[in-house]
Amino acid sequence: MEIKTISVTYQRKFNLGDYESVEIGCSLWGQIDPEEDAEGATKFLFEQAKASVKKAALPVIKASAYQMGKYKQSHTQTYQADTDEF
C-alpha cells in the first residue's frame, strides 16, 4: 500500500474548576513521497501537534486558579518543571 497523506490529531482536556473545562487540540496533515519514512513522518507530526497544544494550553492553565492549586498541592517541584513533562 502506498501512503501519500498522513493525519495526526492530538487533544487534551483540562478541568478549570466550577464545572468548566477546556479542550485544546491540533490536527496536522502532511503529504509524503512513497520513498519517505511514513512512521518517522507520523512521529514528527505527533510531536509538532503535542508542542502546539502545550503552547496553547499553558496560558489557560496559568490563568486557572483551580489548575494552579492542583499543581501546587500535588507536586513539590516548581510549576515550570511540571509543565515540561506535559
Legacy VTK file of the C-alpha trace (Angstrom):
# vtk DataFile Version 3.0
C-alpha trace
ASCII
DATASET POLYDATA
POINTS 86 float
0.000 0.000 0.000
1.298 3.439 -0.907
0.856 6.132 1.742
0.568 9.654 0.370
-1.056 11.629 3.207
-0.631 11.390 6.964
-3.014 12.917 9.505
-2.325 13.296 13.225
-4.644 14.695 15.904
-3.636 15.445 19.493
-6.123 16.706 22.115
-6.100 17.394 25.850
-8.980 18.329 28.143
-8.330 20.449 31.242
-10.656 20.896 34.212
-10.811 24.593 35.106
-12.981 24.091 38.177
-16.505 25.419 38.778
-17.897 22.927 36.242
-15.781 24.417 33.462
-13.331 22.678 31.200
-11.441 23.459 28.045
-10.364 21.058 25.319
-7.405 22.089 23.216
-6.433 20.153 20.128
-4.379 20.270 16.992
-4.692 18.345 13.728
-1.824 18.232 11.278
-1.730 16.790 7.777
1.338 16.008 5.743
1.986 14.881 2.197
4.852 12.420 1.797
6.610 10.779 -1.110
6.392 6.982 -1.372
10.141 6.791 -0.646
9.830 8.683 2.658
9.562 7.002 6.054
5.838 7.147 6.933
6.425 6.155 10.568
9.075 8.837 11.037
6.825 11.460 9.440
3.959 10.406 11.726
6.142 10.715 14.828
7.328 14.145 13.675
3.757 15.368 13.119
2.666 13.983 16.502
5.464 15.812 18.329
4.630 19.031 16.476
0.924 18.716 17.362
1.748 17.967 21.017
4.057 21.002 21.215
1.355 23.188 19.670
-1.262 22.065 22.207
1.193 22.609 25.070
1.944 26.123 23.844
-1.769 26.937 23.590
-2.643 25.344 26.956
-0.017 26.937 29.186
-1.643 30.406 29.312
-5.035 28.813 30.037
-3.617 26.659 32.819
-1.706 29.563 34.356
-4.883 31.686 34.332
-6.921 28.941 36.029
-6.808 29.177 39.818
-8.075 25.573 40.038
-5.280 24.176 37.863
-2.616 26.223 39.644
-3.840 24.999 43.030
-3.913 21.437 41.750
-0.311 21.574 40.587
0.930 23.313 43.728
-0.708 20.724 46.019
0.308 17.590 44.132
3.888 18.462 43.195
6.815 19.558 45.266
8.804 20.711 42.231
8.382 24.115 40.636
5.491 24.723 38.246
7.852 25.174 35.286
9.376 21.738 35.792
5.914 20.158 35.914
4.827 21.655 32.621
7.946 20.312 30.897
6.503 16.801 31.341
3.156 17.865 29.825
LINES 1 87
86 0 1 2 3 4 5 6 7 8 9 10 11 12 13 14 15 16 17 18 19 20 21 22 23 24 25 26 27 28 29 30 31 32 33 34 35 36 37 38 39 40 41 42 43 44 45 46 47 48 49 50 51 52 53 54 55 56 57 58 59 60 61 62 63 64 65 66 67 68 69 70 71 72 73 74 75 76 77 78 79 80 81 82 83 84 85
